Structures are given as structure tokens and as C-alpha cells.
Amino acid sequence: MNFENSHSDVLVVGAGPVGLLLAAELRLGGASVLILDRLTEPSAFSKAFGLGGRTLDLFDQRGLLDRLPADAHRWQAGHFGGLPTWLTYDRLPTAHPYAVRIAQHETERILAEHVTELGCELRRGHEVTALHQDPDGVTATVDSPQGTYTVRSAYLAGCDGGRSTIRKLAGIDFPGSTGETASLLGDVVLTEEPRTGLTRTGTGTVFVGPLGDGLHRVVPTRFDQPPPEGDAEPTLDELREALRAVLGTDLGAHSPRWLSRLRHNSRIAATYRSGRVLLAGDAAHVHAPIGGQGLNLGFGDALNLGWKLLAALRGRDDLLDTYEQERRPAAASVLANTRAQFALNRPGEQVSALRDLLDSLLDIPEVNDRLAAITTSTTLSYDLPGEHPLTGTFLADLPLEVDGRPTRLAELLRTGQGVLLNFTDKPIEAEGVPVVVAKTGQPPAPALLIRPDGHIAWAAGPEGTDGPGEAMQRWFS
């Protein structure tokens, strides 16, 4: 096959979950999208195993929720730093107050099917090796099994992970901290019956979770010695040694299905945008793997960036500047809470005293709710122009009656266009988005302008006299 002189509106580099969801958003808006991934086959292994409430809300808004396995396990609670008292999700502002257990490779498969149905082209085994930008677009040089070729696109999105080639080629720094410790990860068979969850000892921690089919995921973290230099692949003997150092037993670990090393780096890209090159997901930020927040953070990036790239293709390039303005604080929040949780796992009497004190505070519902919201991003809002207190907040869902028929806000957002909900009998003009006259039990406001990513761009005042003109011009003109 001859790939010479390939063209697309947007080139997405990285066919992981974030890149695939971003590509789907772009196709929903009619953009031509090419996805490249350096791997010849999707990975069969998964670092991430859960989708949180905010991600489930986003998936609902795009009709992806029904694609998840019907029998997937749901967690109604989570943890903070492995403290004994669990964080409860039932009071969170989400239509889905739980986390769904699903392996990352399964999520990738679902999203790959979705983007293929939407008409995206996905090329595996194709690696970007050089970039050149000019005022009109980006030219990427690509190495493939068929030879080297170039791709011309108006914009390029780097979704290629924490060691992002695109970030490096674009000359974007990746400041932050490199952890003094690392975790090993092994999907193995255990001879001994393990204690599941997190165990903390004087030398480190071990997380153990069942995967099914006789496998357990074990993640030992040692604080008594630094991780090895370089990128050497871990071995089963190294995993066993780490387990013995922390637990006093290697649990009889054998028959590894997968071994990996997780370095505890906390970094955020110096900028999310360099001209026509943008970063999303782990290419833009990395953090300690605590609480399963990384993948969910990346999905938020994709939903924020997709509709803004579509607007840029129509001439609104300035909207792309709001992408980093809104998403950098979200990443900073995750880095902050994962650093705090990691610190709570360190050995020592002082840390133990801090853990006991913080655990006792989790019995206070307001404290529990606050940490649950922070670790699930379910109260994340953006600092958008507008005086109404709802402006910038996320509206997970709303039961509606439209033309006498029941529907939901999530269903109205399936096209990725955004919507203006009018709960009054006064006509409201909003060129550029569908206007839906609706009824609901207790309207949050007389009218709401919802962006494609589910955030409220404008809410009418109590009298419903002000209009959405300024917000329409800012976000949809």
C-alpha cells in the first residue's frame, strides 16, 4: 500500500484510549482524522483497570456507556492512600456514583471499534520520526513497514504516552520530579492465599488485586532502596525479591503473564501547545499510579480538546488556547493528590500518626465527600466568564421532557455539538447550537447553554431576561 502524500485535518499520534476518544470526537464533527501508532498490535496488558464517575458521565454523553461489559464489576467506594476508611461515592455529583472495573486493553478495543465505525483510519506499526510546522499546517515524517512517508495535517495531537515522541519533537519541556522510588507490577499466579488491597510495612507497600483466571496483580513498592538505573525490564526474581522485602514472603508468585516497572514521576508539560501541535493524556502529564486517575484525566483532555480542534478547523484557532487554561489545573490537582497519597504510604512513625489522624477524619461526611470528589474529578469546574454560579460547572445528566417525550441531557449531547436548553416559554436565539425547549422537575436555571464537553457555558438569571449572546460568541461563533 502506498501511503505517500497522506493528508488529514488532524493527525492523532497514539492509539491508546485517549487518542482513540479524541479521534472519535473529531469524526463526530466531520473532520478527517488519521491515527498512527508505533505498535504493530494493541497491547494485551493493562495498567489501568477502572473508569470513574466523571468518565462514565462523558461516555454516557457519547453513547459509549452501553458498550461497556454489562457484567463489569462496580465499586461503590474507593480509597485515599490505602487508608482503612473508604471513600464513598453515593453522594458525588454524578449520574454514575461508582467506578467500573474494566481492563485498559478492553477499553481500547471498544474505542477502536467506535472510531472505525465513524470512519477513522488507524495505521499500526507507523512511527512519527520528524515534524515540521509552517503557518498552514504540520508535516510529519513517518516510518512504517512499507517505508518512510509524510503526512500533512492542519493540526497534530500527541497522545503517545509519558515518553511522548511528539512532545520531544515539538521541543516541549517536561518539568517536574523524578521519584526516588518505583513500583514493580506483575500479573502472576500465587501459590499462597494473599491479603487483597494495600499492605504497608516498614520497608514499603504491596497492592494485591484479583484479575480472574487464577491471576493476581501484585504491585510491590520498596522504600528501602532506590530503583535501578536505566530501562531494564523487570524479572520474576526481582518481583519475588521485592515481595519478600516488603511482606516477608513472595506469595509463591510464578507463571507471570506480564511484568512492568512503574516509576513515580510527577510532571506536567511546559505547554500543552506548540503552534499546531497539541498534547493530551500522559504525553501532557504523568503522576504516581495511585487511585487509577491517569486514564480518567486523559479522557477529560480528549473531550475538552476535540470540539475546540473542530472550531479551529473552522477558523477559531484562538479557542485552542483555552484547552491548556482549563486542563492544566485538572492535571495539577491529580498530581497534588497522588503525591499526598504516595507520601501517606511511606514508612515511619510520623506517617503512621498522620494516617491515623486523617483516617479518623474520613468519618466526617464532608471530609469524605471532599476527598472522594477530588480523586474522581466529579466536582471539577472551569473558570469561565459569567456571573451565574453554574457557569463552568459540569452537568452530568438531567431528565427532560421534550415535545411530550422523555429524554435525558446525555442523549441530547450524543452528536457532540452542545445544546441550549430552554425551560421557559420565551424564545431564545442561539445560532450554532441546537435549541431545545424542555421541561424538567426542578430546572437548575431558566435556560442553560451546554458546551460539547458537558460544561455549562452560560446560565440564565432568575428572571431569565439576560441572553447567551456573549457566551455564544465566545464558544460557538
C-alpha positions as CSV (number, residue, x, y, z in Angstrom):
1,M,0.0,0.0,0.0
2,N,1.3,3.4,-0.9
3,F,1.0,6.0,1.9
4,E,2.9,8.8,0.1
5,N,1.3,12.2,0.4
6,S,-1.2,11.4,3.1
7,H,-3.5,14.2,4.2
8,S,-5.9,14.7,7.1
9,D,-7.4,17.6,9.0
10,V,-5.9,16.2,12.2
11,L,-3.2,13.6,12.7
12,V,-3.6,11.8,16.0
13,V,-0.4,10.1,17.2
14,G,-1.1,7.3,19.7
15,A,-3.9,4.7,19.5
16,G,-4.3,4.4,23.2
17,P,-7.7,5.2,24.9
18,V,-7.1,9.0,24.9
19,G,-6.0,9.2,21.2
20,L,-8.9,7.0,20.2
21,L,-11.5,9.1,22.1
22,L,-10.1,12.3,20.7
23,A,-10.3,10.9,17.2
24,A,-13.9,9.9,17.7
25,E,-14.7,13.4,18.9
26,L,-13.2,14.9,15.7
27,R,-15.0,12.5,13.5
28,L,-18.3,13.3,15.2
29,G,-17.7,16.9,13.9
30,G,-16.9,15.8,10.4
31,A,-13.1,16.2,10.5
32,S,-10.9,13.8,8.5
33,V,-8.7,12.0,11.0
34,L,-5.7,9.7,10.7
35,I,-4.4,7.8,13.7
36,L,-0.9,6.4,13.9
37,D,0.6,4.1,16.5
38,R,4.1,2.7,16.6
39,L,3.0,-0.7,17.9
40,T,2.0,-3.2,15.3
41,E,-0.7,-4.7,17.6
42,P,-2.7,-3.3,20.5
43,S,-1.2,-4.2,23.9
44,A,-2.8,-7.1,25.6
45,F,-1.9,-5.8,29.0
46,S,-3.4,-3.1,31.2
47,K,-2.0,-0.6,33.7
48,A,-5.4,1.0,34.2
49,F,-8.4,-1.1,35.4
50,G,-11.2,1.4,36.3
51,L,-13.4,4.1,34.8
52,G,-14.6,6.6,37.4
53,G,-17.9,8.6,37.6
54,R,-16.9,11.6,35.5
55,T,-15.6,9.3,32.7
56,L,-18.8,7.3,32.8
57,D,-20.8,10.6,32.5
58,L,-18.7,11.5,29.5
59,F,-19.2,8.1,27.9
60,D,-22.9,8.4,28.5
61,Q,-23.0,11.7,26.7
62,R,-21.4,10.0,23.6
63,G,-23.4,6.8,23.7
64,L,-20.4,4.7,24.8
65,L,-21.7,3.5,28.1
66,D,-23.8,0.7,26.6
67,R,-20.6,-0.7,25.0
68,L,-19.1,-1.5,28.4
69,P,-19.5,-5.1,29.6
70,A,-22.9,-5.5,31.3
71,D,-21.4,-7.8,33.9
72,A,-18.4,-5.5,34.7
73,H,-17.9,-5.1,38.5
74,R,-18.9,-1.8,40.1
75,W,-17.0,-0.3,43.0
76,Q,-19.3,1.9,45.1
77,A,-16.3,3.2,47.1
78,G,-12.6,3.9,46.8
79,H,-9.6,4.6,48.9
80,F,-7.2,7.5,49.7
81,G,-3.6,6.4,50.2
82,G,-4.8,3.0,51.3
83,L,-6.4,4.3,54.5
84,P,-8.7,1.8,56.2
85,T,-11.8,4.0,55.9
86,W,-13.1,4.0,52.4
87,L,-14.3,7.0,50.4
88,T,-18.0,6.6,49.5
89,Y,-19.3,7.7,46.1
90,D,-23.0,7.7,46.6
91,R,-23.2,11.5,47.4
92,L,-21.0,12.6,44.4
93,P,-22.5,14.9,41.8
94,T,-22.5,12.3,39.0
95,A,-25.2,10.2,37.4
96,H,-22.9,7.2,37.9
97,P,-21.7,7.2,41.5
98,Y,-19.4,4.2,41.1
99,A,-16.3,3.0,39.3
100,V,-16.5,0.3,36.6
101,R,-13.8,-2.3,36.6
102,I,-12.6,-2.8,33.0
103,A,-9.1,-3.5,31.8
104,Q,-7.5,-0.8,29.7
105,H,-7.0,-3.1,26.7
106,E,-10.7,-3.8,26.7
107,T,-11.5,-0.1,26.8
108,E,-9.1,0.4,23.9
109,R,-10.9,-2.3,21.9
110,I,-14.2,-0.7,22.4
111,L,-12.9,2.7,21.4
112,A,-11.1,1.3,18.4
113,E,-14.3,-0.3,17.2
114,H,-16.1,3.1,17.7
115,V,-13.6,5.2,15.7
116,T,-13.6,2.6,12.9
117,E,-17.4,2.8,12.7
118,L,-17.0,6.6,12.5
119,G,-14.7,6.3,9.5
120,C,-11.2,6.9,11.1
121,E,-8.2,5.3,9.5
122,L,-5.9,3.6,12.0
123,R,-2.4,2.6,11.0
124,R,-0.4,0.4,13.3
125,G,3.4,-0.1,13.2
126,H,3.7,3.5,11.9
127,E,6.1,5.8,13.9
128,V,6.5,9.5,13.6
129,T,10.2,10.4,13.5
130,A,10.2,14.1,12.5
131,L,7.9,17.1,12.5
132,H,7.9,20.4,10.5
133,Q,5.5,23.2,11.2
134,D,4.6,26.2,9.0
135,P,1.8,28.7,9.2
136,D,-0.7,26.4,7.4
137,G,-0.1,23.1,9.0
138,V,2.2,20.3,10.1
139,T,4.2,17.8,8.1
140,A,5.1,14.6,9.9
141,T,7.7,12.1,8.7
142,V,6.6,8.5,9.3
143,D,8.5,5.2,9.3
144,S,6.4,2.2,8.5
145,P,6.9,-1.4,7.4
146,Q,6.1,-0.2,3.8
147,G,8.8,2.5,4.0
148,T,9.1,6.2,5.0
149,Y,6.4,8.7,4.0
150,T,4.9,12.0,5.1
151,V,1.6,13.1,6.4
152,R,0.3,16.6,6.0
153,S,-2.4,17.9,8.5
154,A,-3.8,21.1,9.8
155,Y,-3.1,20.1,13.4
156,L,-1.3,17.2,15.2
157,A,-2.3,15.7,18.5
158,G,0.3,13.9,20.5
159,C,-1.4,11.2,22.6
160,D,1.6,8.9,22.7
161,G,2.2,8.5,26.4
162,G,4.6,9.6,29.1
163,R,7.6,9.2,26.9
164,S,6.0,11.0,24.1
165,T,8.0,11.3,20.9
166,I,5.7,14.1,19.7
167,R,6.4,16.2,22.9
168,K,10.1,15.8,22.3
169,L,10.0,16.5,18.5
170,A,7.9,19.7,19.3
171,G,10.6,20.8,21.7
172,I,8.3,20.9,24.7
173,D,9.9,20.6,28.1
174,F,8.5,18.2,30.7
175,P,9.4,19.7,34.1
176,G,8.6,18.1,37.4
177,S,10.1,15.5,39.7
178,T,11.5,12.0,39.2
179,G,10.6,9.8,42.1
180,E,13.2,8.2,44.3
181,T,11.2,5.0,44.2
182,A,9.5,2.8,41.7
183,S,6.9,0.0,41.8
184,L,7.1,-3.3,40.1
185,L,3.9,-4.7,38.6
186,G,3.3,-8.3,38.0
187,D,0.2,-10.2,36.7
188,V,1.1,-13.6,38.2
189,V,-0.2,-16.8,39.7
190,L,0.1,-17.0,43.5
191,T,0.6,-20.2,45.5
192,E,-0.3,-18.6,48.8
193,E,-3.7,-17.0,49.6
194,P,-2.9,-13.3,49.6
195,R,-4.4,-10.4,51.5
196,T,-6.0,-8.2,48.9
197,G,-5.8,-4.5,48.9
198,L,-2.9,-2.4,50.1
199,T,-0.5,-3.6,52.8
200,R,2.0,-1.2,54.3
201,T,5.1,-2.3,56.2
202,G,8.3,-0.8,57.4
203,T,10.1,-1.3,54.1
204,G,7.3,-0.5,51.6
205,T,3.8,-1.4,50.3
206,V,2.2,-4.1,48.3
207,F,-1.0,-3.9,46.5
208,V,-2.7,-7.2,45.6
209,G,-5.9,-7.5,43.4
210,P,-7.5,-10.5,41.8
211,L,-7.7,-10.4,38.0
212,G,-9.6,-13.7,37.4
213,D,-8.4,-16.8,35.6
214,G,-6.2,-17.6,38.6
215,L,-4.2,-14.4,38.2
216,H,-3.4,-11.7,40.7
217,R,-1.9,-8.3,40.1
218,V,0.8,-7.6,42.7
219,V,2.4,-4.2,42.9
220,P,5.3,-4.0,45.4
221,T,6.9,-0.7,46.2
222,R,10.2,-0.6,48.1
223,F,11.3,2.5,50.1
224,D,14.4,0.9,51.5
225,Q,16.4,1.2,48.2
226,P,16.4,3.3,45.0
227,P,15.1,1.8,41.8
228,P,17.7,0.5,39.3
229,E,19.1,2.9,36.7
230,G,18.1,2.6,33.1
231,D,15.2,0.9,31.5
232,A,16.0,-2.7,32.2
233,E,12.9,-5.0,32.0
234,P,12.0,-6.4,35.4
235,T,12.3,-10.1,36.1
236,L,10.2,-12.6,38.1
237,D,13.1,-13.0,40.5
238,E,13.2,-9.2,41.0
239,L,9.4,-9.2,41.7
240,R,9.8,-12.1,44.2
241,E,12.7,-10.3,46.0
242,A,10.6,-7.1,46.3
243,L,7.6,-9.1,47.7
244,R,9.9,-10.8,50.3
245,A,11.5,-7.4,51.2
246,V,8.1,-5.9,52.0
247,L,5.9,-8.8,53.1
248,G,8.5,-11.4,54.2
249,T,7.1,-13.8,51.6
250,D,7.0,-13.8,47.8
251,L,3.4,-15.3,48.0
252,G,4.7,-18.2,45.8
253,A,4.4,-15.9,42.7
254,H,5.0,-17.8,39.4
255,S,3.9,-18.0,35.8
256,P,4.0,-14.2,35.1
257,R,1.6,-13.1,32.4
258,W,3.1,-9.5,32.4
259,L,5.9,-7.7,34.3
260,S,6.4,-4.0,34.3
261,R,8.1,-1.2,36.2
262,L,6.3,2.0,37.3
263,R,8.5,4.9,38.0
264,H,6.9,7.5,40.3
265,N,7.4,10.7,38.2
266,S,5.2,13.8,38.6
267,R,5.5,16.0,35.6
268,I,3.4,18.4,33.5
269,A,4.4,19.6,30.1
270,A,5.7,23.2,30.0
271,T,3.0,23.9,27.5
272,Y,0.2,21.8,26.1
273,R,0.5,23.5,22.7
274,S,3.4,24.4,20.4
275,G,1.9,26.1,17.3
276,R,-0.3,23.4,15.6
277,V,1.0,20.6,17.8
278,L,-1.0,19.8,21.0
279,L,-0.6,17.2,23.7
280,A,-3.2,15.1,25.6
281,G,-3.2,12.4,28.2
282,D,0.1,11.1,29.6
283,A,2.0,13.0,26.9
284,A,1.0,16.1,28.8
285,H,1.2,14.9,32.4
286,V,2.4,11.9,34.4
287,H,2.0,11.1,38.1
288,A,2.3,8.3,40.6
289,P,-0.2,5.4,39.7
290,I,-2.4,5.8,42.8
291,G,-6.2,5.6,42.6
292,G,-6.5,4.9,38.9
293,Q,-6.8,8.6,38.0
294,G,-4.5,8.9,34.9
295,L,-6.7,7.4,32.3
296,N,-9.7,9.3,33.5
297,L,-7.7,12.5,33.5
298,G,-6.7,11.8,29.9
299,F,-10.3,11.3,28.8
300,G,-11.1,14.7,30.2
301,D,-8.4,16.1,28.0
302,A,-9.8,14.4,24.9
303,L,-13.4,15.7,25.5
304,N,-12.1,19.2,26.1
305,L,-9.7,19.3,23.1
306,G,-11.9,17.6,20.4
307,W,-14.6,20.3,19.9
308,K,-12.0,23.1,20.2
309,L,-9.9,21.5,17.4
310,L,-13.1,21.3,15.3
311,A,-13.7,25.0,15.9
312,A,-10.0,25.7,15.0
313,L,-10.5,24.0,11.7
314,R,-13.4,26.4,11.0
315,G,-11.2,29.4,11.8
316,R,-11.4,29.7,15.6
317,D,-7.8,28.9,16.4
318,D,-7.9,31.1,19.5
319,L,-10.2,28.6,21.2
320,L,-7.2,26.2,21.4
321,D,-5.6,28.5,24.0
322,T,-8.4,27.7,26.4
323,Y,-7.6,24.0,26.3
324,E,-4.5,24.3,28.4
325,Q,-6.1,27.1,30.6
326,E,-8.8,24.6,31.6
327,R,-7.0,21.3,31.6
328,R,-3.7,22.2,33.3
329,P,-5.4,22.9,36.7
330,A,-7.1,19.5,36.4
331,A,-3.7,17.8,35.9
332,A,-2.2,19.8,38.8
333,S,-4.9,18.6,41.1
334,V,-4.3,15.0,40.2
335,L,-0.5,15.4,40.7
336,A,-1.1,17.1,44.1
337,N,-3.4,14.4,45.4
338,T,-1.3,11.5,44.1
339,R,1.8,13.0,45.7
340,A,-0.1,13.3,49.0
341,Q,-1.4,9.7,48.8
342,F,2.1,8.4,47.9
343,A,3.5,10.2,50.9
344,L,1.0,8.5,53.2
345,N,2.4,5.1,52.1
346,R,5.9,5.9,53.3
347,P,7.2,4.0,56.4
348,G,7.8,5.7,59.7
349,E,6.0,6.6,63.0
350,Q,5.3,10.2,61.9
351,V,3.5,8.9,58.7
352,S,1.6,6.3,60.7
353,A,0.4,9.0,63.1
354,L,-0.7,11.2,60.1
355,R,-2.5,8.2,58.6
356,D,-4.4,7.6,61.9
357,L,-5.4,11.2,62.2
358,L,-6.6,11.5,58.6
359,D,-8.4,8.2,58.7
360,S,-10.4,9.4,61.7
361,L,-11.4,12.5,59.8
362,L,-12.9,10.3,57.0
363,D,-15.8,9.5,59.3
364,I,-16.9,13.1,58.8
365,P,-19.2,13.0,55.7
366,E,-18.0,16.4,54.4
367,V,-14.3,15.4,54.5
368,N,-15.1,12.0,52.9
369,D,-17.1,13.7,50.2
370,R,-14.3,16.2,49.5
371,L,-11.6,13.6,49.0
372,A,-13.9,11.4,47.0
373,A,-14.7,14.3,44.7
374,I,-11.0,15.2,44.4
375,T,-9.9,11.7,43.4
376,T,-12.8,11.2,40.9
377,S,-12.8,14.8,39.5
378,T,-16.6,14.8,39.8
379,T,-16.6,18.4,41.1
380,L,-14.2,19.7,38.5
381,S,-15.3,23.0,37.1
382,Y,-13.7,25.6,34.8
383,D,-13.2,29.2,35.4
384,L,-15.4,30.5,32.6
385,P,-16.6,34.1,32.1
386,G,-20.1,34.7,33.6
387,E,-21.6,35.7,36.9
388,H,-24.0,32.8,37.3
389,P,-22.7,30.2,39.9
390,L,-23.4,27.4,37.5
391,T,-21.1,28.8,34.8
392,G,-18.2,26.4,34.3
393,T,-19.6,23.5,36.2
394,F,-20.3,20.1,34.7
395,L,-23.9,18.9,34.3
396,A,-23.7,15.1,34.3
397,D,-27.2,14.5,33.3
398,L,-30.8,15.8,33.6
399,P,-34.1,14.0,33.0
400,L,-36.1,16.0,30.4
401,E,-39.4,16.1,28.6
402,V,-39.1,17.3,25.0
403,D,-42.2,17.5,22.8
404,G,-44.0,15.3,25.3
405,R,-41.4,12.6,25.2
406,P,-38.9,11.7,28.0
407,T,-35.3,12.0,27.2
408,R,-32.0,13.0,29.0
409,L,-29.4,15.7,28.6
410,A,-26.8,12.9,28.0
411,E,-28.8,11.8,24.9
412,L,-29.0,15.3,23.6
413,L,-25.2,15.6,23.6
414,R,-24.6,12.4,21.5
415,T,-23.8,14.5,18.4
416,G,-21.0,16.4,20.2
417,Q,-22.5,19.8,19.2
418,G,-23.5,21.2,22.6
419,V,-27.1,22.3,23.2
420,L,-29.1,25.3,24.6
421,L,-31.8,24.1,27.0
422,N,-34.7,26.5,27.3
423,F,-37.1,25.8,30.3
424,T,-39.2,28.9,29.7
425,D,-41.9,29.9,27.2
426,K,-39.8,32.7,25.9
427,P,-37.9,32.1,22.6
428,I,-34.1,32.2,22.9
429,E,-31.9,32.6,19.8
430,A,-28.6,30.7,19.7
431,E,-27.2,30.3,16.2
432,G,-24.7,27.5,16.0
433,V,-26.2,25.0,18.5
434,P,-29.5,23.2,18.7
435,V,-32.1,25.0,20.9
436,V,-34.3,22.5,22.8
437,V,-37.4,23.7,24.6
438,A,-37.7,21.2,27.5
439,K,-39.3,20.6,30.8
440,T,-37.8,19.1,34.0
441,G,-38.8,18.8,37.6
442,Q,-36.5,21.5,39.1
443,P,-34.7,23.4,36.4
444,P,-31.2,24.4,37.5
445,A,-31.8,27.8,35.7
446,P,-34.4,29.2,33.3
447,A,-32.0,28.3,30.4
448,L,-28.6,26.6,30.1
449,L,-26.0,26.7,27.3
450,I,-24.1,23.4,27.5
451,R,-20.8,23.0,25.8
452,P,-20.0,19.8,23.9
453,D,-17.9,18.6,26.9
454,G,-20.8,18.9,29.2
455,H,-19.8,22.1,31.0
456,I,-22.2,25.0,31.4
457,A,-21.1,28.0,29.3
458,W,-24.0,30.2,30.3
459,A,-27.0,30.1,32.6
460,A,-29.9,32.5,32.6
461,G,-30.6,34.6,35.7
462,P,-33.6,34.1,37.9
463,E,-35.8,36.3,35.7
464,G,-34.5,34.7,32.5
465,T,-34.0,38.1,31.0
466,D,-30.3,38.0,30.0
467,G,-29.3,36.2,26.8
468,P,-26.5,33.9,25.9
469,G,-25.1,36.2,23.2
470,E,-21.7,36.8,24.8
471,A,-21.2,33.1,25.6
472,M,-22.4,32.1,22.1
473,Q,-19.8,34.4,20.5
474,R,-17.0,33.2,22.8
475,W,-17.6,29.5,22.4
476,F,-19.7,28.8,19.2
477,S,-19.3,31.7,16.7
